[in-house]
């Protein structure tokens, strides 16, 4: 039985999809005005893991992840760069796709863009106006009237009076209640705009996801995912406007991954304490980053540090070292796969699942029984770990990628050939000097069955 922690219920619940063996999953995607950071990488990897596991259990998953390609930050950044909004967003969409692919993430089934879904947003806002859940303010903006939705605050477990007391209203806002949020921003000179019955302008951020998710998955769908920081106000606002516009319950299960933290603070662009995925991949193999993410439960904080990434690299090196000369064509151990599925069925418990993988790696190192190798491979397929060529992974180096010929593969092979020649000539002092020099440069030599192999330590 698969159970998922539902943020709205604040408890684990048995997962029962709306349609048997089919899952509708919507995840809030990126606002494409900059490179993705490690917080974004966590969202991509976590929900890729969820999709892969659901598929392994026989579900057909319709995975929808949107792109926000119109937003205040995008407009500001394009103006700063003196480039068009389209040029900016296309560049960062391509970079996002590159990052996701490098991290081993499947593309979503559908990837709607906000600019291509404005018609649906306009229709939803019209319905909210007609039903008395929204109003047009004196400045031409359209706001959602939070007072018309009794359950506002239920997802994030917040009291509306407390929220109201702490709310801040910007000078240029004309809303009647501090909690009301903008659905449509009236046209401003120089900004992109679309025609609408309630005045030309552009959509607010929250309405985008309501329109795109319901258009792709229906008025009610199975799972809505995203980062913990989106619970309030974004997801709270999504629920309010969606249910008031459609008259239907919006989402059955809410999944939120925890923050990435550095120096005890949430990693984010607004705090300027973030590392982009590209920056980290310049120093660590992308699969190391994927393992680093999955070594923590998706709802727990993820503590970013070089030490934790180094530990993930060492762990993955152990994995590939164990399987590099093993066959995966042997039968698997069904009782091990059953244990793996049992812990994954408990709210996608990847740390416990990985513990089972590494128990099998230890067993393989002890016994050389190929059934362990086949079982490791089968579990790794679900997590998309350990699927690369072992030699390629073990020899990967950021230094080699940067073109440092002193540590290039060819230079290492030449040094190994010199060492072999020295040993054949019984010049063991020279052989040891070459080995020690390579070790100091981070190259590990392994002499087995008259053959020397190497990897980067």
N, C-alpha and C positions, 0 to 999 in steps of 0.2 A: 504493500500500500504506500503510495507516494503521498507525503505530507509536505505542505509549503507553509512557511511562516507568512501569515497575512498581516500586513501592517495595520490595516483597518480594524481587524479583530484583535490585534495584539496577541496572537496565539497561532500555533501550528494547526492547520486544518487539512483534512484529507482532500486531495485534489480530485475533483470530479468535473471534467470538462463539459461544456454546454452540449457539444456534439461528441458522441463516442469516438475515441481515438483521434480526435482532431483538436488542435490547440490554436487559439488566436492570441498572439503575444505582441504587445506594443511597447516599445522602449523609446524614451525621449532621447533623441540624438543630439548632435552637436550644433552649436551656433558657429558658423564657419567664418570667423574673422581672424583666426590665428591657428597655429599648429596645435594639435592635440597634446595635452599633457598627461602625466601618469594617472591622474584621476579619471580622465576620459578612457585611458587604456583599461582601467579596472572595470568600467561599465561595459566596454566592448568584450573583454575576455569573460567576465562573469556571465553575461547573457548568451555569449557564444557557447559557453559550457552548458548552460541550461538547455539551449536548443539541441545541442549534440546529445545530451543525456536523454531528453524527451524522445528524440528520434531513435535512440538505441533501445528504448523501451516500447517502441512500436507506434508512437504518436506521429501524426502528420502535422507539422508545425508551420503555421503561417506567421512568419516573423516580420513585423513591420517596425522599422526604425526611421524616424523622420530626419530631415535636414532643415534647420532654420536658416534660410538664406536671405531674410530681410529682418532687420532689427536695428535698434539705436546704435549698438556697438559696431555693427557692420557699416552703417552709414558714416559714423564718425571715423572709423579706420580708413575707409575708402577715401574720404575727404583728406585725411592726413597724408595718405600715400599719393594723392592726386591721381587716382585711377578709378575706373568705373566700378560700380558695385558688382556687376557680373564678372569682371576680370578678377576681382578680389575673391569672390565666393568660389568661382571655378577653380582657382589655384588652391584654395584650402580644402575644397572637396576632394580634389585629386590627392592632396597630401594625406587627408584622413583615410582615404581608401588604401593608400600605400601602407600607412601605419597598421591598419586593421589586417591587411593581408600578411604583413610581416609577422604580426602577433598570432597568426594561425587562425584568424576568425573567418567564418563563412560569411559571405554577403547576405544581407537580409533578403527575405522573399520579395519585399517591396520597400522602396526607399523614397517616399514622397517628399517633395520640396514644398516649402511654404508658399513660394511665389506661384506654384502651379495649382494651389488649392484655395486661392482667395475666393473663388466663386462659392465654394462650400461654406467658407467662413461668413461671407455676406449673408447667405441664406440662413445660417444658424443665428446670426445677430438679428436678422429681421424677425425670426420666430420669437426670440427673447423679448424684443420690443413689443411685439403683438400680444404676448402673454403677460406683459407687465413686470418682467424680470429685469428689464434694462431701460435706460433713459438716455436721451440726448441732452448733454449739458450745454450751458451757455456758450462755451468755447468751441462747440461743434463736435467734441469727443463723445463717444458712446460708452457708458459705464454699465457694469452689471450691478444690480441692487442686491447686496448680500442679505439684507433684511427679509427678502422674499424666499430664502432657502433656509429652513429650520435646522438642517443638519450640518450647517457650515462649521468647520472646525473638528468634525468627528474623526477624520483620517489622522490628523496630527495631534488629536486629543487636546485641543485648545478651546478655551472659553472665549466666546465672542466679545464679552464685556471687557475682559482682560486685554484682548487684542485691540479693541477699540481705544482703550485708555492709553496704550503704548504706541498707537499708530501715528505716523508722521504724514502730513499732506504737503506736497510740493506747491510752490507758489503758483505755478502755471496750471494746476489741476482745479477742476470746477465740480468735483463730485460732492454729493450731499452727505455722504457718510465716509469717515476715514477708511473703512474696510472695503468700500466699493472699488472695483478694479476695472481698468480700461479694456474694452473690447475692440474699439476702433478709434484711431487717432486721426483727427481732422487734417486735411491737406495743409502742408507747409511748403513755402517756396524752396525749390531745389530738392525736396525729398521725393522719392518715388510714390506714386499714388494710383489708386484704382477707383473707378466709378462705383457708387453704391446709392441705393434709394435714400439713405440717411446722410448723404454727403460724401464727396470724394475724400479719399484718405488711404490709410493702410492699417492692417490688423495689428492689434496688440499681441503680445507673445502667447498668453494663455489660450486664446481662442484657437490658435494654430493646431495644437495637439488634439483638442476636442474634435475639430473638423476632420483632420487627417485620420485619426484613429477610428472614428465611427464610419467614415467613408470606406475605409479599408476592411474593417472587421465587424461592422454592424453596431446597433445601438448599445448592445451589451456584449462584452467579450470576456475571455478567460483571465488573462494576466496582463497587468500593466507594470512595467519596470522602470527603474531609473535610480539615480543617486539619492542618498538620504537627504541631501540638501534641497531636493525638489519637493519634499512632502508639503512644506508650506513656504510660499503660498501657491506654487505652481499647480501641484496635484490637487490641492484643496479647491482651487479655482476651477480646475478641469471638471471635477465632480459636480460642482454647483451648476456651472453653465451647461454641461452635457445633460444632466438629469432634468434640468428645467426646460431645455430645448426639445428633448426627445420624449420626456415622460416615462423613461425607462431607467432601471438600475444600470449604472455605467460599467463597473468592473467587478469581477468576482473575487480576484486575488491581487493584492498590491504587494510587489516585491521591491525592496530598496536595499541597495548595497551600501556598506559603510564607507566612511571617509578614508582617504589616504592622508596620513599625517606626517609632518616633518617638524621636528623640534616642538612637539606637542600642539601644533596648530594644524588646522585643516589646510591641505594643499589646494590652492586655487589661484586663478589669474588675478582676482581682485586683491589678493594679499601679496601678489608678486613673489611668492615663495615656491613657484612651481618649476618642474623640469619637464621639458617636452619629451614626447616619446622618441623623437629623432635624436635628441641629445643623449638619452640613456642608451639607445640602440647603437650609438657610436662607441660605447664602452662595454656593452653586454650584448650577447647573442639574444635576438628577440625571444627565443624559446625560454631563456632564463627569466625574462620579464614575465612571460606567461606563467611559468612555474611559481615565481615569486607571488603573483596575484592569487593563484589557486592554493598556495600553502596556508592561507588564512581563510576562515569561513567568510563567505561573501557579506554577511551582516556585521562582521567584526571590523574594528579599525585596522587599517593596513599601514604599518610603520615603515616608511621609506628610509633606507639608509644603504650606504655602500656595503656595510657589514651583512645586511640581510640579503642583498643581491649577490654578494660573494658566496654566502651560504647556499643560495639557490643554484648558483653556478657549480659549486662543488657537488651538490646533491645530484644535479643532472649529469655531471661528468661521471659520477658513480653509476648512474643508470646506464649510460651509453657504454661505459667500460665493461659492464656486466654482460650486455647483449651483443657486443660488436662481432663476436665470432659464433653466435648461436643461431640455430634455425628456428623459424617461427611456424613451421609446417606441422609441428607435433600437435597432438590433442591438447586441449586446455584442461584445466582443473575446475570442473563445474562448481565444486563447493566453495572455491575461492571467489569465482565470479558472483556467486550468490551472496557472499559476504559483502563484496564490493557494491552490488546493487542495493543491498539492505541499508548500508550507510548513506549511499547517494539518495535513496528514497526518503531519508530523514532530512529534508530541507537542503538537499544538495551539499552534503557534508564532505567537501573535497579534502580537508585535512585528514579525516579518518580514512577516506578512500586512498589517499596517497600513502598512508601508513601501511595499508594492505599491500600496495604495490611494492613498497620497500621491504616488507617482510618476504615477498616473493623474490626480490633481488638478492636478499641475504641467502635464501634457500637455494637459489640458482648458483651463487658463488660457492656454496658448500658442496652441492651435489652434482652440478652440471647437468641436471635433468632437464631436457629440452621442453618438457611440459610447463615448467616454470617460465621459460622464455616466451612460450606461446601465450601463456596467461598474462604475463606482463604486457605483451604487445596488445592483447585484446582490451585490457583496461586502459592502456595508453591511448588506444584509438578513440575511446569515449571522451577522454580529456584532451585529445590532440597533443599528447606529450610523448616523447620517445619515438617519434615516427620518422625523424630525419636519418640520413646516413650517418652512422656512428663516427666514422673517420672524419667526415666533414665537420661534424659538431666538435669533436675533440681537438681538431686542428684550427678551429676558428679563433681569430684574434683581432681585436680592434687595431693593434699595431700593424698586423699584416694587411688589413683592409686599407689602412692609411698609406700603404706603399713603402713601409720601412724595409728596405732590401736586406738589412742585417737579420731580420727575423722572417723573411719570406720562406714559403714552403721549400723552394728550390735550394735556398741557402742552408736550411736545416737538413735536407736530404744530403747535401754535399758534406756537411759536418759528420753526419752519421756514416757516410761512405768512408771518410777519413778515419773515423773511429774503428770501423770494421777492419780496414787495412792495417791500422796500428795493432789491433788485437791479433790479426793473422801473423804479424811480424813479431809478436810477443813483446811489443812496446807498450806495456800496460800503464806505464806512467803517462804516456801521451793519450792513451785511451781514456784514462781517468780525467785528465785535464779537459778533454773535449766534452765528456759527460758532465763534468762540474760546470763548465762554461754554459752549456745548454741549460742545465738546471737553474743556474743563476738568471738566465733569460726567461725562465718560466716554461721551459720545455721538459716534459717528463718522458724518459726513455723506458721502454719495456722490452726486455730480452726474453723471448719465449721460443722454444723449439728451434733454436739456431737462427731466429729472425728477430730483427730489432724494429719495433713500431714506436711511434711517438704521438704525443698529444700535448696540447697547451694546458698547463696547470692552472 
